[in-house]
Amino acid sequence: MTERTARPAPAAEAPHRAAPAALPTSVLQPLGRLRADWPRTFADRLTAPLPGVRALARLAREGAVRPRPEGLRDVPLLPFEPGPLPPAGPGTVAVTWAGHASWIVRAGGLTVLTDPVWSRRIFGTPARLTPVGVRWEDLPPVDAVVISHNHFDHLDAPTLRRLPRTTPVLVPAGLGRWFLRRGFTRVTELDWWEAVEVDGVRFDFVPAHHWSKRTLFDTCRSLWGGWVLTDPAGHRVYFAGDTGYGHWFAEIGRRHPGIDLALLPIGAYDPRWWLSDVHTDPEEAVRAHQDLGARRMAPMHWATFVLSTEPVLEPLTRVRTAWDRAGLPREDLWDLPVGGSRVLVP
């Protein structure tokens, strides 16, 4: 049995920047932009074919959707250590992992939520393995929300209903109407390599190796991607959303040099024949970090929901091993427990 070793990191560390970051090459768009002329489908953006009937039949035959009983034995060892949010002034950059792909990012004086899922259960999956790392009532006022795509474990309607409808919501192309129907009034849709600014913080929407689907009839009708947040001082946090491994990481790093922290998924990867095109495994996540040219990496997309067959604690042990084998500084792997925080710039 693997011993629980995840622990909260020191509250802050001194910033280290080799050179000022170059300006991104994305096209800045007005806040609140919605378009009626998006393509009917974004299937041409896929970097791998979607599974066909044979793959679905194999999945049903093998029953490869949950870990074996021995893979669930370590659930009590999953790192869950909630703590108070660190103080964050206008010059602070701090991140707190609420679980899965949900982060509280404090940058440029803003509080930003990524793919917020505070529900105990989402459609089609068992209940959470770990509680949410930050109670909703303990959140400061939310200044913006970014959404990576429309899958249920990233776009959670019950959580979003808790937000004021005037909250700025930044979403992939084609997803704006979903929010408008729910009464949100400040919705901005972006295509890949487009950006918007919210009170001095820049949000760049970047590609991912994934797809979108929420009903039987909307496959790839909206886009998917990740986000690069840049504060007024040029500090950058990259949120990958949901993604497989591929060429986009190097391109994102080229267009957005000097990424200080990459929030990268390491779970929901087994079996590989089924999930390799859409979910990075721990070793691929470390490779993606290197392709990005990021200084630090914080793993996510594990220890929360059972979405695949790998043992529940395996993503953490494998990412630590891959990091060590790559010869990367241990202090730059921010393997936070659910509820843990780190301060990038005090």
C-alpha contacts under 8 A as a table, 3 or more apart, distances in Angstrom:
res1	aa1	res2	aa2	distance
1	M	74	D	7.33
2	T	74	D	7.67
2	T	313	L	7.79
3	E	77	L	7.35
4	R	77	L	5.59
4	R	78	L	7.21
4	R	79	P	6.96
5	T	79	P	7.96
6	A	79	P	5.87
6	A	335	D	6.87
6	A	336	L	6.63
6	A	337	P	5.99
7	R	79	P	7.57
7	R	81	E	7.47
7	R	336	L	6.85
7	R	337	P	6.39
8	P	81	E	7.38
8	P	336	L	6.46
8	P	337	P	6.87
8	P	340	G	5.77
8	P	341	S	7.06
9	A	334	W	7.75
9	A	336	L	7.51
9	A	340	G	7.89
9	A	341	S	7.42
9	A	342	R	6.54
10	P	13	E	7.44
10	P	342	R	7.15
11	A	86	P	7.56
11	A	341	S	7.52
11	A	342	R	5.87
11	A	343	V	5.91
12	A	342	R	6.48
12	A	343	V	4.65
12	A	344	L	6.37
12	A	345	V	7.03
12	A	346	P	6.16
13	E	343	V	6.75
13	E	344	L	6.26
13	E	345	V	6.88
13	E	346	P	7.36
14	A	344	L	7.53
14	A	345	V	6.67
14	A	346	P	7.59
15	P	344	L	6.70
15	P	345	V	5.73
17	R	20	P	7.25
17	R	258	G	7.81
19	A	258	G	7.98
20	P	234	G	7.10
20	P	258	G	7.83
21	A	234	G	6.22
21	A	256	H	7.68
21	A	257	P	5.97
21	A	258	G	5.51
22	A	256	H	7.18
22	A	257	P	6.48
23	L	256	H	7.45
24	P	255	R	5.68
24	P	256	H	5.46
25	T	193	W	7.47
25	T	255	R	6.04
25	T	256	H	7.86
26	S	193	W	4.55
26	S	194	E	4.88
26	S	195	A	5.99
26	S	204	D	6.87
27	V	193	W	6.48
27	V	194	E	4.69
27	V	195	A	5.84
28	L	194	E	5.91
28	L	195	A	4.63
28	L	196	V	5.45
28	L	197	E	7.80
29	Q	33	R	7.21
29	Q	194	E	6.73
29	Q	195	A	5.81
29	Q	196	V	5.25
30	P	33	R	5.78
30	P	196	V	6.27
30	P	197	E	7.88
31	L	187	V	7.95
31	L	188	T	6.01
31	L	196	V	5.98
31	L	197	E	6.88
31	L	198	V	7.45
32	G	186	R	5.53
32	G	187	V	5.21
32	G	188	T	4.39
32	G	189	E	7.61
33	R	187	V	7.19
33	R	188	T	4.93
33	R	189	E	6.16
34	L	176	G	6.83
34	L	187	V	7.33
34	L	188	T	5.95
34	L	189	E	5.59
35	R	38	W	6.42
35	R	189	E	7.47
38	W	173	A	7.02
38	W	174	G	6.37
39	P	42	F	6.69
40	R	221	R	6.15
41	T	44	D	7.69
41	T	219	T	7.93
41	T	220	C	5.67
41	T	221	R	4.58
41	T	222	S	7.02
42	F	45	R	5.59
42	F	46	L	7.59
42	F	220	C	5.29
42	F	221	R	5.94
42	F	222	S	6.50
42	F	223	L	6.19
43	A	46	L	5.50
43	A	220	C	5.50
43	A	221	R	7.80
46	L	49	P	6.85
46	L	209	H	7.05
46	L	210	H	6.93
46	L	211	W	6.67
47	T	209	H	6.12
47	T	210	H	7.64
47	T	277	D	7.95
48	A	277	D	6.34
51	P	54	R	7.86
51	P	55	A	5.70
51	P	56	L	6.84
51	P	274	W	7.81
52	G	55	A	5.44
52	G	56	L	6.37
53	V	56	L	5.12
53	V	57	A	6.08
54	R	57	A	5.04
54	R	58	R	6.15
55	A	58	R	5.05
55	A	59	L	6.17
55	A	274	W	7.48
56	L	59	L	5.07
56	L	60	A	6.24
57	A	60	A	5.11
57	A	61	R	6.07
58	R	61	R	4.94
58	R	62	E	6.02
59	L	62	E	5.28
59	L	63	G	5.74
59	L	64	A	5.86
59	L	65	V	7.68
59	L	274	W	7.87
60	A	63	G	5.10
60	A	64	A	7.39
63	G	66	R	7.78
64	A	67	P	7.89
64	A	271	P	6.95
64	A	308	S	7.19
64	A	309	T	6.20
65	V	307	L	6.72
65	V	308	S	4.90
65	V	309	T	5.59
66	R	306	V	6.68
66	R	307	L	6.74
66	R	308	S	5.13
66	R	309	T	4.44
66	R	310	E	7.74
67	P	70	E	7.67
67	P	71	G	5.25
67	P	72	L	6.52
67	P	306	V	7.97
67	P	308	S	6.67
67	P	309	T	3.93
67	P	310	E	5.64
67	P	311	P	5.79
67	P	312	V	7.64
68	R	71	G	5.16
68	R	72	L	6.84
68	R	309	T	7.13
68	R	311	P	7.63
69	P	72	L	5.32
69	P	73	R	6.75
70	E	73	R	5.34
70	E	311	P	7.59
71	G	74	D	6.97
71	G	309	T	7.99
71	G	310	E	6.88
71	G	311	P	3.91
71	G	312	V	6.06
72	L	75	V	5.63
72	L	311	P	6.21
72	L	312	V	6.02
73	R	76	P	7.43
74	D	77	L	5.18
74	D	78	L	6.77
74	D	311	P	7.95
74	D	312	V	6.62
74	D	313	L	6.33
75	V	78	L	5.43
75	V	129	L	6.84
75	V	312	V	6.55
75	V	313	L	7.44
77	L	313	L	7.71
78	L	130	T	7.51
78	L	303	A	6.24
78	L	312	V	7.77
78	L	313	L	6.53
78	L	337	P	7.93
79	P	303	A	7.72
79	P	336	L	7.87
79	P	337	P	4.56
79	P	338	V	6.10
80	F	130	T	6.82
80	F	131	P	7.93
80	F	133	G	7.19
80	F	337	P	5.13
80	F	338	V	4.65
80	F	339	G	6.35
80	F	340	G	7.90
81	E	133	G	7.43
81	E	337	P	5.80
81	E	338	V	6.05
81	E	339	G	5.47
81	E	340	G	6.16
82	P	133	G	5.23
82	P	134	V	6.56
82	P	337	P	7.86
82	P	338	V	6.56
82	P	339	G	3.86
82	P	340	G	5.82
83	G	133	G	7.98
83	G	134	V	7.71
83	G	339	G	6.13
83	G	340	G	6.45
83	G	341	S	7.79
85	L	96	T	7.14
85	L	341	S	6.98
86	P	94	A	7.46
86	P	341	S	7.19
86	P	342	R	7.99
86	P	343	V	7.47
88	A	91	G	7.58
88	A	92	T	5.18
88	A	93	V	7.21
88	A	94	A	7.13
88	A	106	R	6.56
88	A	107	A	7.96
88	A	109	G	7.08
88	A	346	P	7.51
89	G	92	T	5.29
89	G	108	G	7.72
89	G	109	G	5.65
90	P	107	A	7.06
90	P	108	G	4.81
90	P	109	G	3.81
90	P	110	L	7.59
91	G	107	A	7.27
91	G	108	G	5.79
91	G	109	G	6.81
91	G	233	A	7.90
91	G	345	V	7.23
91	G	346	P	7.07
92	T	106	R	6.90
92	T	107	A	5.92
92	T	108	G	6.64
92	T	109	G	7.16
92	T	343	V	7.48
92	T	344	L	7.42
92	T	345	V	5.10
92	T	346	P	4.95
93	V	105	V	7.35
93	V	106	R	5.37
93	V	107	A	4.57
93	V	108	G	7.12
93	V	235	H	7.80
93	V	343	V	6.07
93	V	344	L	5.28
93	V	345	V	4.99
93	V	346	P	6.85
94	A	105	V	5.90
94	A	106	R	5.07
94	A	107	A	6.75
94	A	341	S	7.17
94	A	342	R	5.72
94	A	343	V	4.18
94	A	344	L	5.51
94	A	345	V	6.95
94	A	346	P	7.95
95	V	103	W	6.65
95	V	104	I	5.68
95	V	105	V	4.61
95	V	106	R	6.27
95	V	341	S	5.57
95	V	342	R	5.59
95	V	343	V	6.51
95	V	344	L	7.88
96	T	103	W	5.60
96	T	104	I	5.09
96	T	105	V	6.60
96	T	339	G	6.39
96	T	340	G	5.64
96	T	341	S	4.18
96	T	342	R	6.64
97	W	100	H	7.99
97	W	101	A	7.99
97	W	102	S	6.40
97	W	103	W	4.74
97	W	104	I	6.59
97	W	133	G	6.69
97	W	300	M	7.88
97	W	336	L	7.16
97	W	337	P	7.48
97	W	338	V	5.60
97	W	339	G	5.33
97	W	340	G	5.81
97	W	341	S	6.56
98	A	101	A	7.89
98	A	102	S	5.39
98	A	103	W	5.53
98	A	104	I	7.14
98	A	132	V	5.43
98	A	133	G	4.23
98	A	134	V	5.65
98	A	338	V	5.77
98	A	339	G	5.28
98	A	340	G	7.85
99	G	102	S	5.54
99	G	103	W	7.30
99	G	130	T	7.90
99	G	131	P	7.99
99	G	132	V	5.99
99	G	133	G	6.21
99	G	300	M	7.28
99	G	301	H	7.37
99	G	302	W	7.72
99	G	303	A	7.33
99	G	304	T	5.89
99	G	338	V	5.37
99	G	339	G	7.24
100	H	300	M	5.74
100	H	301	H	4.16
100	H	302	W	5.65
100	H	303	A	6.96
100	H	304	T	5.38
100	H	305	F	7.20
101	A	114	T	6.86
101	A	115	D	6.04
101	A	116	P	7.48
101	A	154	H	6.97
101	A	241	G	6.69
101	A	265	P	7.72
101	A	300	M	5.86
101	A	301	H	5.26
102	S	113	L	6.75
102	S	114	T	5.13
102	S	115	D	5.20
102	S	116	P	4.89
102	S	117	V	6.28
103	W	112	V	7.92
103	W	113	L	5.70
103	W	114	T	5.28
103	W	115	D	7.59
103	W	116	P	7.35
104	I	111	T	6.66
104	I	112	V	5.73
104	I	113	L	4.94
104	I	114	T	6.85
105	V	110	L	7.94
105	V	111	T	5.86
105	V	112	V	5.03
105	V	113	L	6.36
105	V	114	T	7.78
106	R	109	G	6.62
106	R	110	L	5.55
106	R	111	T	4.72
106	R	112	V	6.27
107	A	110	L	5.32
107	A	111	T	6.79
107	A	112	V	7.83
107	A	201	V	7.40
107	A	231	D	5.94
108	G	200	G	7.08
108	G	201	V	6.10
108	G	231	D	5.12
108	G	232	P	6.36
110	L	142	V	7.64
110	L	143	D	5.70
110	L	144	A	7.62
110	L	201	V	7.93
111	T	140	P	7.17
111	T	141	P	7.03
111	T	142	V	5.26
111	T	143	D	5.29
111	T	144	A	6.77
112	V	142	V	6.12
112	V	143	D	5.92
112	V	144	A	4.91
112	V	145	V	5.55
112	V	146	V	7.44
113	L	116	P	5.98
113	L	142	V	7.19
113	L	144	A	6.58
113	L	145	V	4.81
113	L	146	V	6.40
114	T	145	V	5.95
114	T	146	V	5.05
114	T	147	I	6.16
114	T	148	S	7.91
114	T	239	F	7.85
115	D	145	V	7.45
115	D	146	V	6.28
115	D	147	I	4.99
115	D	148	S	6.59
115	D	154	H	4.91
115	D	155	L	6.12
115	D	156	D	7.92
115	D	241	G	7.71
116	P	145	V	7.88
116	P	154	H	6.84
116	P	155	L	7.15
116	P	156	D	6.95
116	P	159	T	6.72
116	P	160	L	7.39
117	V	153	D	6.98
117	V	154	H	6.66
117	V	155	L	7.19
117	V	156	D	5.56
117	V	159	T	5.84
118	W	132	V	6.22
118	W	136	W	7.56
118	W	156	D	7.99
118	W	159	T	5.59
119	S	122	I	6.73
119	S	156	D	7.56
119	S	158	P	6.89
119	S	159	T	6.35
120	R	127	A	5.68
120	R	128	R	5.59
120	R	131	P	7.44
121	R	125	T	6.86
121	R	126	P	6.41
121	R	127	A	4.50
121	R	128	R	6.10
122	I	125	T	5.93
122	I	126	P	7.61
122	I	127	A	7.36
122	I	152	F	6.49
122	I	153	D	6.40
122	I	156	D	7.49
123	F	152	F	6.40
123	F	153	D	7.96
125	T	305	F	7.19
125	T	306	V	6.78
125	T	307	L	6.99
126	P	305	F	7.10
126	P	306	V	6.72
127	A	305	F	6.99
128	R	131	P	6.49
128	R	304	T	5.38
128	R	305	F	5.13
128	R	306	V	7.69
129	L	303	A	6.58
129	L	304	T	5.10
129	L	305	F	5.97
129	L	306	V	7.52
130	T	303	A	6.82
130	T	304	T	5.53
130	T	338	V	7.68
131	P	304	T	7.83
132	V	135	R	6.70
132	V	338	V	7.36
132	V	339	G	7.26
133	G	338	V	5.13
133	G	339	G	3.62
133	G	340	G	7.40
134	V	138	D	6.69
134	V	139	L	7.31
134	V	339	G	5.86
135	R	138	D	5.28
135	R	139	L	6.97
136	W	139	L	5.50
139	L	142	V	7.55
142	V	145	V	7.53
142	V	163	L	7.99
142	V	167	T	7.13
143	D	167	T	6.40
143	D	168	P	6.75
144	A	167	T	6.06
144	A	168	P	4.86
144	A	169	V	5.81
144	A	170	L	7.49
144	A	198	V	7.86
145	V	167	T	7.47
145	V	168	P	6.41
145	V	169	V	4.83
145	V	170	L	6.13
146	V	169	V	6.05
146	V	170	L	4.86
146	V	171	V	6.13
146	V	227	W	7.66
147	I	150	N	7.79
147	I	154	H	7.21
147	I	155	L	6.96
147	I	169	V	7.73
147	I	170	L	6.38
147	I	171	V	5.15
147	I	172	P	7.10
147	I	241	G	7.94
148	S	154	H	7.11
148	S	171	V	6.88
148	S	172	P	6.72
148	S	224	W	5.62
148	S	225	G	5.23
148	S	226	G	5.56
148	S	227	W	7.57
148	S	240	A	7.94
148	S	241	G	5.16
148	S	242	D	7.15
149	H	154	H	6.64
149	H	155	L	6.91
149	H	171	V	7.63
149	H	172	P	6.63
149	H	211	W	7.85
149	H	212	S	6.24
149	H	222	S	7.66
149	H	223	L	6.65
149	H	224	W	4.62
149	H	225	G	6.73
149	H	241	G	7.73
149	H	242	D	7.95
150	N	154	H	6.38
150	N	155	L	5.19
150	N	175	L	7.68
150	N	212	S	5.94
150	N	213	K	6.46
150	N	214	R	6.24
150	N	222	S	7.77
150	N	224	W	7.73
151	H	154	H	5.51
151	H	155	L	5.88
151	H	212	S	6.38
151	H	213	K	6.14
151	H	214	R	5.83
152	F	155	L	5.11
152	F	156	D	5.78
152	F	214	R	7.05
153	D	156	D	6.57
156	D	159	T	5.58
156	D	160	L	6.36
157	A	160	L	5.09
157	A	161	R	6.16
158	P	161	R	5.25
158	P	162	R	7.08
159	T	162	R	5.55
159	T	163	L	7.58
160	L	163	L	5.54
161	R	164	P	7.81
163	L	167	T	6.84
164	P	167	T	5.63
164	P	184	F	8.00
165	R	183	G	6.02
165	R	184	F	4.40
165	R	185	T	6.15
165	R	186	R	7.78
166	T	184	F	6.08
166	T	185	T	5.53
166	T	186	R	5.84
167	T	184	F	7.30
167	T	185	T	7.74
167	T	186	R	6.40
168	P	185	T	7.88
168	P	186	R	4.85
168	P	187	V	5.96
168	P	188	T	7.66
169	V	184	F	7.98
169	V	186	R	6.28
169	V	187	V	4.90
169	V	188	T	6.29
170	L	187	V	6.06
170	L	188	T	4.93
170	L	189	E	6.16
170	L	190	L	7.50
171	V	175	L	6.23
171	V	176	G	6.60
171	V	187	V	7.38
171	V	188	T	6.16
171	V	189	E	5.03
171	V	190	L	6.41
172	P	175	L	5.83
172	P	176	G	7.64
172	P	189	E	5.41
172	P	190	L	5.24
172	P	191	D	6.29
172	P	205	F	7.69
172	P	222	S	6.71
172	P	223	L	5.21
172	P	224	W	5.95
172	P	225	G	7.14
173	A	176	G	7.10
173	A	189	E	4.97
173	A	190	L	5.09
173	A	191	D	5.32
173	A	222	S	5.76
173	A	223	L	5.33
174	G	177	R	7.21
174	G	189	E	7.06
174	G	221	R	6.61
174	G	222	S	4.36
174	G	223	L	6.46
175	L	178	W	5.65
175	L	179	F	7.26
175	L	189	E	7.06
175	L	222	S	5.57
175	L	223	L	7.55
176	G	179	F	5.46
176	G	180	L	6.34
176	G	187	V	6.32
176	G	188	T	6.93
176	G	189	E	5.91
177	R	180	L	4.86
177	R	181	R	6.05
178	W	181	R	5.47
178	W	182	R	6.79
179	F	182	R	5.11
179	F	183	G	6.57
179	F	184	F	5.55
179	F	187	V	7.16
180	L	183	G	5.14
180	L	184	F	5.17
180	L	185	T	6.64
180	L	187	V	7.45
181	R	184	F	7.52
184	F	187	V	6.65
190	L	194	E	5.82
190	L	195	A	7.01
190	L	205	F	6.57
191	D	194	E	5.61
191	D	205	F	6.78
191	D	223	L	7.56
192	W	205	F	5.35
192	W	206	V	4.91
192	W	207	P	5.70
192	W	225	G	7.35
193	W	204	D	6.60
193	W	205	F	5.70
193	W	206	V	5.46
193	W	207	P	7.69
194	E	204	D	5.88
194	E	205	F	5.72
194	E	206	V	7.67
195	A	202	R	6.86
195	A	203	F	5.38
195	A	204	D	4.17
195	A	205	F	6.02
196	V	202	R	5.85
196	V	203	F	5.38
196	V	204	D	6.68
197	E	200	G	5.92
197	E	201	V	5.45
197	E	202	R	4.38
197	E	203	F	6.05
198	V	201	V	5.30
198	V	202	R	6.49
198	V	203	F	7.75
200	G	231	D	6.92
200	G	232	P	5.98
201	V	229	L	6.85
201	V	230	T	5.76
201	V	231	D	4.75
201	V	232	P	6.11
202	R	228	V	7.88
202	R	229	L	5.65
202	R	230	T	5.09
202	R	231	D	6.52
203	F	227	W	6.42
203	F	228	V	5.74
203	F	229	L	4.82
203	F	230	T	6.69
204	D	227	W	5.46
204	D	228	V	5.02
204	D	229	L	6.57
205	F	225	G	6.61
205	F	226	G	5.85
205	F	227	W	4.76
205	F	228	V	6.65
206	V	225	G	5.54
206	V	226	G	5.15
206	V	227	W	5.79
206	V	228	V	7.30
206	V	252	I	6.96
207	P	224	W	7.14
207	P	225	G	4.59
207	P	226	G	6.15
207	P	248	W	6.45
207	P	252	I	7.89
208	A	224	W	6.59
208	A	225	G	4.52
208	A	226	G	6.21
208	A	240	A	7.23
208	A	241	G	7.80
208	A	242	D	7.20
208	A	243	T	5.35
208	A	244	G	7.38
208	A	248	W	6.66
209	H	225	G	7.71
209	H	242	D	7.80
209	H	243	T	4.76
209	H	244	G	5.01
209	H	245	Y	6.74
209	H	246	G	6.85
209	H	248	W	7.61
209	H	277	D	7.01
209	H	278	V	5.87
210	H	224	W	6.70
210	H	225	G	7.64
210	H	242	D	6.63
210	H	243	T	5.14
210	H	244	G	6.42
210	H	277	D	7.26
210	H	278	V	4.83
210	H	279	H	7.76
211	W	219	T	7.96
211	W	220	C	6.09
211	W	223	L	7.29
211	W	224	W	6.11
211	W	278	V	7.64
212	S	218	D	7.96
212	S	219	T	5.88
212	S	220	C	4.80
212	S	221	R	7.17
212	S	222	S	6.40
212	S	223	L	6.64
212	S	224	W	6.41
213	K	216	L	7.67
213	K	218	D	5.67
213	K	219	T	4.45
213	K	220	C	5.99
213	K	221	R	7.52
214	R	218	D	6.47
214	R	219	T	7.27
215	T	218	D	5.70
215	T	219	T	7.44
216	L	219	T	7.21
218	D	221	R	5.19
218	D	222	S	7.89
219	T	222	S	7.93
220	C	223	L	6.61
225	G	240	A	7.16
225	G	241	G	6.48
225	G	242	D	7.46
225	G	243	T	7.90
226	G	238	Y	7.48
226	G	239	F	5.59
226	G	240	A	4.43
226	G	241	G	5.02
226	G	242	D	7.63
227	W	238	Y	5.82
227	W	239	F	5.14
227	W	240	A	6.46
227	W	241	G	7.62
228	V	236	R	6.66
228	V	237	V	5.74
228	V	238	Y	4.40
228	V	239	F	6.26
228	V	256	H	7.95
229	L	236	R	5.54
229	L	237	V	5.19
229	L	238	Y	6.33
230	T	233	A	7.86
230	T	234	G	5.66
230	T	235	H	5.50
230	T	236	R	4.54
230	T	237	V	6.65
231	D	234	G	5.35
231	D	235	H	5.51
231	D	236	R	6.76
232	P	235	H	7.55
235	H	258	G	7.87
235	H	259	I	7.28
235	H	260	D	6.41
236	R	258	G	7.03
236	R	259	I	4.92
236	R	260	D	5.29
236	R	261	L	6.73
237	V	259	I	6.11
237	V	260	D	5.96
237	V	261	L	4.92
237	V	262	A	5.98
237	V	263	L	7.52
238	Y	259	I	6.80
238	Y	261	L	6.24
238	Y	262	A	4.71
238	Y	263	L	5.95
239	F	262	A	6.24
239	F	263	L	4.88
239	F	264	L	6.78
240	A	243	T	6.87
240	A	262	A	7.46
240	A	263	L	6.09
240	A	264	L	5.56
240	A	265	P	7.25
241	G	264	L	7.52
241	G	265	P	7.46
242	D	265	P	6.73
242	D	278	V	7.29
242	D	279	H	6.67
243	T	265	P	7.45
243	T	277	D	7.93
243	T	278	V	5.07
243	T	279	H	5.04
243	T	280	T	6.36
244	G	276	S	6.24
244	G	277	D	5.09
244	G	278	V	3.96
244	G	279	H	4.04
244	G	280	T	4.51
245	Y	249	F	7.89
245	Y	276	S	7.73
245	Y	277	D	7.08
245	Y	278	V	7.52
245	Y	279	H	7.15
245	Y	280	T	5.42
245	Y	284	E	6.16
245	Y	285	A	7.42
245	Y	288	A	6.84
246	G	249	F	6.67
246	G	288	A	7.99
247	H	250	A	5.94
247	H	251	E	6.84
248	W	251	E	5.06
248	W	252	I	6.04
249	F	252	I	5.11
249	F	253	G	6.19
249	F	288	A	5.87
249	F	289	H	7.89
249	F	291	D	5.68
249	F	292	L	5.33
250	A	253	G	5.08
250	A	254	R	6.15
250	A	288	A	7.76
250	A	291	D	4.72
250	A	292	L	5.28
250	A	293	G	7.91
251	E	254	R	4.99
251	E	255	R	6.22
251	E	292	L	7.72
252	I	255	R	5.26
252	I	256	H	5.85
252	I	292	L	6.43
253	G	256	H	5.04
253	G	257	P	5.32
253	G	258	G	7.81
253	G	259	I	7.42
253	G	291	D	6.80
253	G	292	L	4.11
253	G	293	G	5.87
253	G	294	A	7.60
254	R	257	P	5.68
254	R	292	L	7.48
256	H	259	I	6.82
257	P	292	L	7.98
257	P	293	G	7.15
258	G	293	G	7.04
258	G	294	A	6.48
258	G	295	R	7.72
259	I	262	A	6.98
259	I	292	L	7.49
259	I	293	G	6.85
259	I	294	A	4.68
259	I	295	R	6.56
260	D	294	A	5.68
260	D	295	R	5.22
260	D	296	R	6.08
261	L	294	A	6.07
261	L	295	R	6.15
261	L	296	R	4.67
261	L	297	M	5.51
261	L	298	A	7.14
262	A	289	H	6.76
262	A	294	A	6.28
262	A	295	R	7.90
262	A	296	R	6.21
262	A	297	M	4.73
262	A	298	A	6.16
263	L	297	M	5.96
263	L	298	A	4.88
263	L	299	P	5.93
263	L	300	M	6.62
264	L	285	A	6.31
264	L	289	H	7.76
264	L	297	M	6.92
264	L	298	A	6.30
264	L	299	P	5.14
264	L	300	M	5.82
264	L	301	H	7.80
265	P	279	H	7.42
265	P	280	T	6.52
265	P	281	D	7.81
265	P	282	P	7.84
265	P	285	A	6.69
265	P	299	P	5.71
265	P	300	M	4.71
265	P	301	H	4.84
265	P	302	W	7.40
266	I	269	Y	7.64
266	I	279	H	7.73
266	I	280	T	5.98
266	I	281	D	5.22
266	I	282	P	4.67
266	I	285	A	6.11
266	I	299	P	6.05
266	I	300	M	6.12
266	I	301	H	6.02
266	I	302	W	6.48
266	I	315	P	5.99
266	I	316	L	7.95
266	I	319	V	7.38
267	G	279	H	7.40
267	G	280	T	7.31
267	G	281	D	6.26
267	G	282	P	7.15
267	G	300	M	7.44
267	G	301	H	5.35
267	G	302	W	4.64
267	G	315	P	5.76
268	A	275	L	7.67
268	A	279	H	6.58
268	A	281	D	7.69
268	A	301	H	7.34
268	A	302	W	6.94
268	A	306	V	7.68
268	A	307	L	5.57
268	A	308	S	5.02
268	A	309	T	7.53
268	A	310	E	7.29
269	Y	272	R	6.06
269	Y	275	L	5.53
269	Y	276	S	6.50
269	Y	279	H	5.59
269	Y	280	T	6.40
269	Y	281	D	5.37
269	Y	308	S	6.57
269	Y	309	T	7.84
269	Y	310	E	7.18
270	D	273	W	7.91
270	D	274	W	7.41
270	D	275	L	6.44
270	D	276	S	7.98
270	D	308	S	5.69
270	D	309	T	5.33
270	D	310	E	5.45
271	P	274	W	5.60
271	P	275	L	6.27
271	P	276	S	7.92
271	P	308	S	7.30
271	P	309	T	6.64
271	P	310	E	7.73
272	R	275	L	5.06
272	R	276	S	4.83
273	W	276	S	6.21
274	W	277	D	7.70
275	L	278	V	5.59
275	L	279	H	5.75
276	S	279	H	5.59
276	S	280	T	6.50
276	S	281	D	7.65
277	D	280	T	7.87
280	T	283	E	7.79
280	T	284	E	5.42
280	T	285	A	5.72
281	D	284	E	5.29
281	D	285	A	6.17
281	D	315	P	7.61
282	P	285	A	5.03
282	P	286	V	6.49
282	P	315	P	5.99
282	P	316	L	7.84
282	P	318	R	5.93
282	P	319	V	4.69
282	P	322	A	7.19
283	E	286	V	5.28
283	E	287	R	6.43
283	E	318	R	7.16
283	E	319	V	6.19
283	E	322	A	5.50
283	E	323	W	8.00
284	E	287	R	4.90
284	E	288	A	6.03
285	A	288	A	4.93
285	A	289	H	6.19
285	A	319	V	7.84
286	V	289	H	4.99
286	V	290	Q	6.39
286	V	319	V	7.19
286	V	322	A	6.76
286	V	323	W	6.42
287	R	290	Q	5.08
287	R	291	D	6.15
288	A	291	D	4.93
288	A	292	L	6.11
289	H	292	L	5.20
289	H	293	G	6.45
289	H	294	A	5.87
289	H	296	R	7.93
289	H	297	M	6.65
290	Q	293	G	5.13
290	Q	294	A	6.53
291	D	294	A	7.90
294	A	297	M	7.29
295	R	332	D	6.84
296	R	332	D	4.59
296	R	333	L	5.94
296	R	334	W	7.08
297	M	332	D	6.44
297	M	333	L	5.22
297	M	334	W	5.91
298	A	333	L	6.14
298	A	334	W	4.60
298	A	335	D	5.65
298	A	336	L	7.05
299	P	334	W	7.13
299	P	335	D	5.89
299	P	336	L	7.53
301	H	304	T	7.33
302	W	305	F	6.99
302	W	312	V	7.74
302	W	315	P	7.08
303	A	312	V	6.47
303	A	313	L	7.27
303	A	338	V	7.86
306	V	309	T	7.94
306	V	312	V	7.84
310	E	314	E	6.73
310	E	315	P	7.96
311	P	314	E	5.35
311	P	315	P	7.96
312	V	315	P	7.15
313	L	316	L	5.85
313	L	317	T	6.82
314	E	317	T	5.26
314	E	318	R	5.99
315	P	318	R	5.27
315	P	319	V	6.03
316	L	319	V	5.31
316	L	320	R	6.26
316	L	335	D	7.73
317	T	320	R	5.34
317	T	321	T	6.30
318	R	321	T	5.06
318	R	322	A	6.07
319	V	322	A	5.03
319	V	323	W	5.99
320	R	323	W	5.10
320	R	324	D	6.24
321	T	324	D	5.19
321	T	325	R	6.15
322	A	325	R	5.07
322	A	326	A	6.16
323	W	326	A	5.19
323	W	327	G	6.61
323	W	328	L	5.89
323	W	330	R	7.61
323	W	333	L	7.60
324	D	327	G	5.17
324	D	328	L	6.12
324	D	329	P	7.86
324	D	330	R	7.27
325	R	328	L	7.76
328	L	332	D	7.49
329	P	332	D	5.56
329	P	333	L	7.41
330	R	333	L	5.62
331	E	334	W	7.06
334	W	342	R	7.85
336	L	339	G	7.79
336	L	340	G	5.37
336	L	341	S	7.04
337	P	340	G	5.14
343	V	346	P	6.18
